[in-house]
Amino acid sequence: MENKMIKLIIFDLDNTLFDTYNQLSKPVLGDMFQRMRAAGMTPEQEKALRERYAYTGFKILADQLGLNPDVVMVGMEAYEFMDMRHIKPYDDAKLLLELPGEKILVTSGIPKVQQEKVDLLGIRDYFEEVIIDDSSSPKNKEIIFERLMKEKSLKPGEVVVVGDNPDSELIGAKNLGIVSVQILRHEGMREGNYDHKIKGLAELKGIIARY
């Protein structure tokens, strides 16, 4: 029976629908950090970046760590011009087509890069709308979610947010009372106190059916 309660499912992109860590972050980090060290990045900043880069947007981390403008510019250039032609979605991404309700992708980063990711992954048609947040503030996703609920006249209990990042989409969902689902694709990912935790999208269908 079709679910009547959940009317909108909002998805994150990186490490939610494709393996950003292994497909992009690991290959680009060596060259990127070498250039950033030459531009003035400290060992402490590099350690923090290595620990969190795969799961937190570069612009957000740059602000949080207080990277100087030269270091940020070098990092942004490496990120913007990395080769992404090989990227592929997780095998279970196609399960989005079986889920009820409207589906919207909300992703953070450089618009040109995020648009290219969506196109190369071939997932644009999985969504009614793709929203790219180019803000460096993790709070901005919460603002986007609130706007979407207002535009669509939805209550928090009618919306689900699926993502990996405790500092961005998940905390935003929790603050608004939206059903929050943390997807843990990799061992050692930082977990938070959210409504549900899953390893893959096959588990999501059952969760949505409960509402």
N, C-alpha and C positions, 0 to 999 in steps of 0.2 A: 504494500500500500504506500502511496506517495506521502512523504512527510509534509505536514501542513504547518508546522511550527517554524522550522528554519527556512527563512526566505532568502537569505543572503549568506554566502560563504566567501570570505576574503582570504586570499592566499598571499604569502610572501614568496619570493622567488629563490634567492640564493640559499643553498643548503636545505631548501624545502622541496623544490621541484627539479633541481639539478645539483650535482655534486661540485659546488664551487670550490671547496677546499682542495680536492684532489685534481680537478680538471683545470683550475685556473690559479688558485692561490699558491700552491706548492711550486709549480713550475716557474712562476714569475718572481717569487720572493727573493731568490739569491741575487739576481741582477739588480732588482729594485732596491734592496737594502744596501748593496755595495755603493750604489749611486747616492743613496740618502746619507750614508755614513760620510761620504766625501763632502756632502753639502752641510754637514754639521750635526747629524743625528747622534744623540748620546747613547751609550750602552744601555742605560736604563730605559730609554724610550724604545730602543730596538727590542729589548726583552718584552716589554709590554705589547708592542706591535705584533711580535711573533706569536704571543699567546692568544691574542684577540682578533688578529686581522681577518681570519677566515670567517668569523662570525659577527663582526661589527663593521659597518661601512667605514672606509678610509677617512672620509671627511669628518665623520663623528669622532673617530679616534684621534685625528690630527688636532681637533679642538680640545678634546679631553686631556691630551698629553702635552699641549702647548708647543707643538712643533713649530720651528721658525719658518717663515714664508718660503725660503729657498728649499728647505727639506720637503715642504708640502708640494711645491711646484714640481720637484723631481719625482716624487711619489705619484702625483696625479698624472704626469706624462707617461710614466711606466704603466699605470693602470689603464689610461685612455687608449694607448696604442698596443696593448697586448694582443697577441694572436688568439682569437677565439673560434676559429673555424672548425675545430675538432669537438666542440662541446655537444653533449647529448643529454636529454632529460633522463631522470630516473625512470626505470621500466614501468613503475606504477603510476607515472604522471597521467597516463591515458585513462586512469580510473576517474579522473575529474569529470569525464563525459557521462559517467553513470550517476553522479551525485545530483540530488534535487536542488531546486532553487537557482537563483542568479549567482554567478561566480564572477568575482572581480579580483584582478591581480594588483596589489599595491607593493611597489618595490622602491628602494632608496638607492641613490647613486647618481653618477653622471648620466643625464638623459640619453645621450648618444650611445653610450656603452650599454645601458640597460635595454634600450630599444633593440640594439643589435643582438643581445643575448636572446631576447624573446623571439626574434625572427629566426635566428640560427637554430634555436631549439624547436621551432615549428609548433609553438603552443598558443599563438595569439588567438586562434579560433576557439580555444577552450574557454575563453572569457568574454563576457558581455562588454567589459571595459578593462583597459590597462592604464593604471595611474603610476606615474614615476615621480617620486618625491626627491627633489634635488637639494633639499634643506640639509644642513649639517646637524640639525637638532633631532634627537630621538623622540622628542615630544610631538613632533609634527605628524607622525602616523596616527596618534590619538586624535589630533585635530581633523585629519582626513576621515577617520572612522566616524567621528561625530557628525561631520558634514554629510557623509553618505546616509547615515541613519535619518537625518533631518530631511534630506532630499527625497528619500524613499518612504518616509513616514513609518519607519521601523522602530521597534523597541529592542533594547539590548538582548533580550532572550530570543529574538528572531534572527540573530546574527551570530555567525561563528568566525573566528579568526584562527588561521592555521599558520604557524611559523616556528622558527627556531630560536629567535633572539630575545632573551629575557629583558634586554634594555630598550627594546623598540616596540615592535608590533604586539608582543605579548603583554607587556606592562600597560600599553595603551588600551588593549582590550579589557584587561582586568580593571583598570581605573573606571571604565565606562560600564562595567557590568556585563560586557559581551562574553559569550562562551569562548573560553581560550583553550586552544589545543597546541601543546608544544610537541613538535616533531623532532625526535632525537636520532638523526641519521648516523652519527659517529659516536664512538666511545669517548667518554671524557668530556662531552659537551656540558656546559653549565646548565643545571636544571633550576627551575623556579617552581613556585607554588601556584600551579594553574589548574584549571578544571579537569583537563585530561592530558595524558602523555602517550604518544604513539611512536612506533619505530618506522612505520610506513603508512601509506595512504589507504591500504586495504582495511585498516582498523577504523578509518574515519567514517565509513558508511554505517557501521554499527553504532557508533557514537551519535551520529545525527539522528538515527532512527529512535533513539531514546527520548528525544525532545518532542 
